[in-house]
Amino acid sequence: MSLFTGMPVSATLIAVRDTDTYCLDGDAFLRLLDKEPELHRSLTRLLIDRLRHHTRNETRDPGLVVITSSDRDFDIAQFT
C-alpha cells in the first residue's frame, strides 16, 4: 500500500524459508504496473477485498444518514 500512497510501510514480514526479495521505489513500481496490467488488476482486487472486509467489520456508527420525505411541510430543521 505504501507504494501506492507514498506513506510509510505499515507491515513487517518474516520469511519462514530462504527468500529472494526485490526492492522497488514508487516510480519503478508504477512502471511495473503499467507493463503488467494483470498485476495491477490483482493488486486492485486485493485492496478492494481488504477495504470491503474492513468496512463490513466496522463497529462504529455510519457517518452519513439520508432522510427523505414526500411531505412538503417536512421540517428539516428538527434533524439539523
Contacts in CASP RR format, 6 or more apart in sequence:
PFRMAT RR
TARGET T0000
AUTHOR 0000-0000-0000
METHOD contacts of the structure
MODEL  1
MSLFTGMPVSATLIAVRDTDTYCLDGDAFLRLLDKEPELHRSLTRLLIDR
LRHHTRNETRDPGLVVITSSDRDFDIAQFT
1 7 0 8 1.000
1 10 0 8 1.000
1 47 0 8 1.000
2 8 0 8 1.000
2 9 0 8 1.000
2 10 0 8 1.000
3 24 0 8 1.000
3 26 0 8 1.000
3 29 0 8 1.000
3 30 0 8 1.000
4 47 0 8 1.000
6 26 0 8 1.000
24 32 0 8 1.000
32 39 0 8 1.000
33 39 0 8 1.000
33 40 0 8 1.000
33 43 0 8 1.000
34 40 0 8 1.000
67 79 0 8 1.000
END
